[in-house]
Amino acid sequence: MIRAVFGKLVGALTAVFGASLVAFLFMRVLPGNPARLIVGPLATQQAITEQEKTMGLDQPLWIQYWRYIKGFFTGDWGFAYSAGETVTHEMAVRLPASAELGLYAFLFAFLFAVVLALVATYRHRPIVDGIIRGVSFFGLGTPPFWFGLIVLLLFSQVWHVFPGPDGRIGPNTTPPPSVTSFYTIDAIIAGQWGTFWDAFRHLILPAISLGLAPFAYLVRLLRANLLDISRENFIVVARSKGLSRWNAFEHHALPNAFLPTLTAGGLLLAQLIAGSVLVERVFNWPGIGGLVVDSILRQDYAVVQTFVLLSAVAYVVVNLGVDLLYGVIDPRVRIPVTN
Amino acid sequence: MEAAAALAPDNVLEVEDLETNYYTNEGIVRAVRKVSLAIERGHRVGVVGESGSGKSALALSILGLIEPPGRVAGGSVRLNGREISRFSDRQMQQVRGKEVSLVFQDPMTALDPVKTIGDQIVESIRRHTSLRRDAARRLAVDLLRDVEIPHAERRLGDYPHQYSGGMRQRVMIAIALANSPDLVVADEPTTALDVTTQAQVLDVLERLVTERGTAVMLITHNLGVVAEFCDHVFVMYAGRVVERAPAEKLFARQAHPYSEALLESVPRPDRLQRGPLPTIPGFPPSLANLPPGCPFEPRCPVGRGVEVCRTTTPVPVVLGNGDVVAECHFAAERVA
């Protein structure tokens, strides 16, 4: 058991190290000089050299890399020149916005996928199953930004059900006092129900747009799993004990069908929290996606490097969490622990 | 004969003209074709036949567990005198596990891999009693002891993969007998086990049903198991019961050539002949596309090519003092 955990940790650290190295080297292989971009096209060679010196670009690569890694773990994430702020500050502002949106998108995707997969397989109704498979295909094949534009047009412009693309809250609402930086949660903590409702309404359309593809993917996965498992002998045995069809499904098919979904769900969660550039653009969402794209274009080394390392860490942490969760849920994995 | 069975007073189960079809893309598969059988209270009946002869479909039809594309298309199933084939699923939920229960074919897949053995037994108990959880668990421990699982108390919290195949099948028996049903339908309970384990599992089953006076419908293709265990035998072929007889009569003399062929293809120590074991040539007919005449005709050592066998479906022939019935044109002269 200890060896297994140790092995996983070594693998996780290797993955983070690899990601940091790739991010670091790629930024430096790209043509162009960030120092020149910062001081402007009319600057003298001397000014450029000065700027390179303050950014540490005159140092050998391995020293730069060492500073990058050391800075990441000590909380010194460098300066985002394009934004004129420290990277720490930029991330602190934008990461919660992306994370909140990602979390809601994930919740939407997961809950609806479970419900629809159940409806599709619970009784053998070919028409219902066909419709749900159609929805799933649509979700997989639709570009999220296009879907975002369409729902904005319909639900905001035509029917006025949901607010337009004005970010996390409406222009007349002030953000709740910050505790978690998730507006919906902070609003509940502060007891500001009006703010909560406004923030929640602003989350719905972007969350659905962002969660559509993961939702469709999970429906396919869960539907196939449930279909396989509902044909298993232990389901017939459960029914032969006198369990209703629903109880047999709930107690025996669902827990078994969830296991393989866990891995996929973990990866999707990490992916969603890391933000989506296009959906954030469509809804004017002040998240991390837009910042990263701008920073790549402006060769803002510090932002891109930090982002890559952060998402690598997020993936690794989520995957480790999933592995641990398997140990809790699946007794066949738990065995080496108990014996 | 079929009407006579229905009139007998103390039958646990009376099946009459039961028909079960599977509606597939290749056509209607007629898995059970007007099968009638009766099981007396506390008796043990064997249903024998090759794979695909409709035995398992018969078992599931009795429990009302045929899933689409299959459907029970006709006939009646009476359990303890009540017509359960007309029951709704909700009504059947009160019957399944309480009055009739199932021991399933393959012990490796019949238990939920992510639930403990104890939970799976308790689930069956609590479904039909108002026992509290701890009382149900104590009952589960007793049941595990009954089926001879060592250290029952400790092993209650184990998961199926921590049990051997034989132990799992004994757990299945414990689950099936948890509410002391009147009838246990055991679908190939020992097929997936090695011979030694088979004998142990069968011994456990025999002891428990004798203690409780439970009737058993044992579905198998293993005639050795039938000889050891059953009072009465029903031989199934292509969805029909082609011969029914008391066990000792069937083993002494087979009215149907299929029964004889089946018996001959079992290795027996008292017939240590050289050469390969006899087999039944060919395959059972497709149940979606049955030939006219006797379904066994193409493979039959007696009737192959015979005009009457090719063209006319045999009717049940009652033999002896009425306890042997065979669907064969030559049944009377074979037994005479």
Boltz contact constraints between the chains, C-beta under 6 A:
constraints:
  - contact:
      token1: [A, 124]
      token2: [B, 68]
      max_distance: 6.0
  - contact:
      token1: [A, 233]
      token2: [B, 104]
      max_distance: 6.0
  - contact:
      token1: [A, 233]
      token2: [B, 109]
      max_distance: 6.0
  - contact:
      token1: [A, 233]
      token2: [B, 110]
      max_distance: 6.0
  - contact:
      token1: [A, 234]
      token2: [B, 110]
      max_distance: 6.0
  - contact:
      token1: [A, 234]
      token2: [B, 111]
      max_distance: 6.0
  - contact:
      token1: [A, 234]
      token2: [B, 112]
      max_distance: 6.0
  - contact:
      token1: [A, 237]
      token2: [B, 104]
      max_distance: 6.0
  - contact:
      token1: [A, 237]
      token2: [B, 110]
      max_distance: 6.0
  - contact:
      token1: [A, 239]
      token2: [B, 65]
      max_distance: 6.0
  - contact:
      token1: [A, 240]
      token2: [B, 63]
      max_distance: 6.0
  - contact:
      token1: [A, 240]
      token2: [B, 96]
      max_distance: 6.0
  - contact:
      token1: [A, 240]
      token2: [B, 102]
      max_distance: 6.0
  - contact:
      token1: [A, 241]
      token2: [B, 97]
      max_distance: 6.0
  - contact:
      token1: [A, 241]
      token2: [B, 124]
      max_distance: 6.0
  - contact:
      token1: [A, 241]
      token2: [B, 127]
      max_distance: 6.0
  - contact:
      token1: [A, 242]
      token2: [B, 93]
      max_distance: 6.0
  - contact:
      token1: [A, 242]
      token2: [B, 96]
      max_distance: 6.0
  - contact:
      token1: [A, 242]
      token2: [B, 97]
      max_distance: 6.0
  - contact:
      token1: [A, 242]
      token2: [B, 127]
      max_distance: 6.0
  - contact:
      token1: [A, 244]
      token2: [B, 93]
      max_distance: 6.0
  - contact:
      token1: [A, 252]
      token2: [B, 112]
      max_distance: 6.0
  - contact:
      token1: [A, 255]
      token2: [B, 114]
      max_distance: 6.0
  - contact:
      token1: [A, 256]
      token2: [B, 114]
      max_distance: 6.0
  - contact:
      token1: [A, 331]
      token2: [B, 114]
      max_distance: 6.0
  - contact:
      token1: [A, 331]
      token2: [B, 159]
      max_distance: 6.0
  - contact:
      token1: [A, 332]
      token2: [B, 161]
      max_distance: 6.0
